[in-house]
Amino acid sequence: MDNRTRVLYVALLVAGLAAPAVVYPIFLMKALCFALFASAFNLLVGFTGLLSFGHAMFLGTAGYICGHAVKVMGFPTEAGILAGVAVSALLGYLVGSLAIRRQGIYFAMITLAFSQMLYFIYLQAPFTGGEDGLQSIPRGKFLGLVNLEDDIAMYYFTFAIVLFGFWTIYRTVHSPFGQVLKAIRENEARALSLGYDVDKYKLLAFVLSAALSGLAGATKALVFKFETLTDVHWHMSGEVVLMTLLGGMGTILGPTVGAFIVVTLQNYLSALEGWVNVITGVIFIICVLAFRRGVVGEIAAFLKKA
Amino acid sequence: MAGDIILETRGLTKEFKGFVAVNKVDLKVRRGTIHALIGPNGAGKTTFFNLLTKFLPPTAGQILYDGEDITTEKPAQTARRGIIRSFQISAVFPHLTLLENVRIGLQRSMGNSFHFWKSEAVLGTLDAKAMALLESVDLGAFARTVTVELPYGRKRALEIATTLAMEPELMLLDEPTAGMGHEDVDRVKALIRKVSAGRTILMVEHNMSVVSGISDTITVLQRGAVLAEGPYAEVSKDPGVMEAYMGTAH
């Protein structure tokens, strides 16, 4: 990490700590959860070269599991989140084991198929509340001490979780394992011929991505105190692709920037109702046509040239 | 490890929906030699290579390495035995630096390739060895360059450095000079001769002149089957080869 990057990260950390004084905390928490979700997705698409089109299943599953564990089974908050993450990781292992046998569009279709199956299971299963969703999930107390019903307390709790998620992703990308992932992304056949069982590496990347998506989903369920079918709908799987591409696939900060842009648009343009989708669609088209590397990718390329 | 023959195929056959790409090939590669496999386009050379490295399963026949049957092994398993292949088009990791490319070859034996919780700084211990390998193919000066910026001939040299990082006993080179200009061809020829010390090389070549100077044995394939085998002097005078491969006007 060079000095300029370090300064940027510190500045972002400070901004994150100060933000709730200026901006509505619920909005910030929503953006942070999506930033983590998109970053987890990017670990797979940007650093391993696997485009999943069913990532909503990990977000939503962890949300339901965490919500159910906390509300119905009386789990403490932290245990509820862990349960959500664990189930998403397990789901990632099962889906990943099957999906990584295929590449490209077929991989995307298998992940989409699984997420659609889960969608309909969650629509019917009694514990999810079906169309109504899982309502009034208690946020509980952090370590039994700090009451998270307070939005500011919940904000710092969320901020810490998301930071942990980012750190895990950063560490993974810049680890010996991350090097092999990049090699697989760059030239799979060559990595195979150098003795790497590429499927095992892809599977671990898939499980990590699923677990971190679950972390985002479980936290998000606590932030909003409800979990609905929106989080497992295929629209959500598409939205995370949009966030990642818009911000910059394969960059560390890109998905976060993309998530903030998309969430901001949805939030501030919500008066326009259905037109929000048209506007994000147009932005997406412009992004793909004019700056394919995404916001962060383009800035990085510009700084490199300068 | 004993035995004069490092690699042997027995009746190796590959059919694609009725089309026989490789037809009962019996091949013996002697340890420590440079063995070339030549033949016109579509003779089955690359398919044969893909069979040896398990990128394709054979329809029939056996592959023996050091006398052991490895026919049903997976590609990564075979690679770990020390059979490392190159590809017809250059097989590098384009958006990694040259140093990182070679480190990928060295890294697996460190046993930390699944460690996602460690910093990549631990790979720094491989840098000296990686640099030495880059120097050996005259790429030391480019260690921090991103590979995509290299000219084609140098990418092939990098590929050989990465392959050497695996300390292969048997190197399989798939058309190492394909698509190269004259100076690059000579450079790669010299490199192949240099790296052949202490190991065995089996190379596929389209171009007879490339293999003439450096190979000990040449096997000529035609329509998936062995047409002739022997040293260059012998093979090049074989009437069947002259007619089929070089044209009767030779």
Chai-1 contact restraints between the chains, C-beta under 6 A:
chainA,res_idxA,chainB,res_idxB,connection_type,confidence,min_distance_angstrom,max_distance_angstrom,comment,restraint_id
A,T172,B,F116,contact,1.0,0.0,6.0,A-B,restraint_1
A,H174,B,E120,contact,1.0,0.0,6.0,A-B,restraint_2
A,S175,B,F116,contact,1.0,0.0,6.0,A-B,restraint_3
A,S175,B,K118,contact,1.0,0.0,6.0,A-B,restraint_4
A,S175,B,E120,contact,1.0,0.0,6.0,A-B,restraint_5
A,P176,B,N112,contact,1.0,0.0,6.0,A-B,restraint_6
A,P176,B,S113,contact,1.0,0.0,6.0,A-B,restraint_7
A,P176,B,H115,contact,1.0,0.0,6.0,A-B,restraint_8
A,P176,B,L123,contact,1.0,0.0,6.0,A-B,restraint_9
A,F177,B,F114,contact,1.0,0.0,6.0,A-B,restraint_10
A,F177,B,H115,contact,1.0,0.0,6.0,A-B,restraint_11
A,F177,B,F116,contact,1.0,0.0,6.0,A-B,restraint_12
A,Q179,B,E120,contact,1.0,0.0,6.0,A-B,restraint_13
A,V180,B,S113,contact,1.0,0.0,6.0,A-B,restraint_14
A,A183,B,F93,contact,1.0,0.0,6.0,A-B,restraint_15
A,A183,B,I104,contact,1.0,0.0,6.0,A-B,restraint_16
A,E186,B,F93,contact,1.0,0.0,6.0,A-B,restraint_17
A,E186,B,P94,contact,1.0,0.0,6.0,A-B,restraint_18
A,E186,B,H95,contact,1.0,0.0,6.0,A-B,restraint_19
A,N187,B,A91,contact,1.0,0.0,6.0,A-B,restraint_20
A,N187,B,F93,contact,1.0,0.0,6.0,A-B,restraint_21
A,R190,B,A91,contact,1.0,0.0,6.0,A-B,restraint_22
A,L192,B,P75,contact,1.0,0.0,6.0,A-B,restraint_23
A,L192,B,A76,contact,1.0,0.0,6.0,A-B,restraint_24
A,S193,B,A79,contact,1.0,0.0,6.0,A-B,restraint_25
A,S193,B,R85,contact,1.0,0.0,6.0,A-B,restraint_26
A,L194,B,G105,contact,1.0,0.0,6.0,A-B,restraint_27
A,G195,B,A76,contact,1.0,0.0,6.0,A-B,restraint_28
A,G195,B,A79,contact,1.0,0.0,6.0,A-B,restraint_29
A,G195,B,R80,contact,1.0,0.0,6.0,A-B,restraint_30
A,G195,B,R108,contact,1.0,0.0,6.0,A-B,restraint_31
A,D197,B,A76,contact,1.0,0.0,6.0,A-B,restraint_32
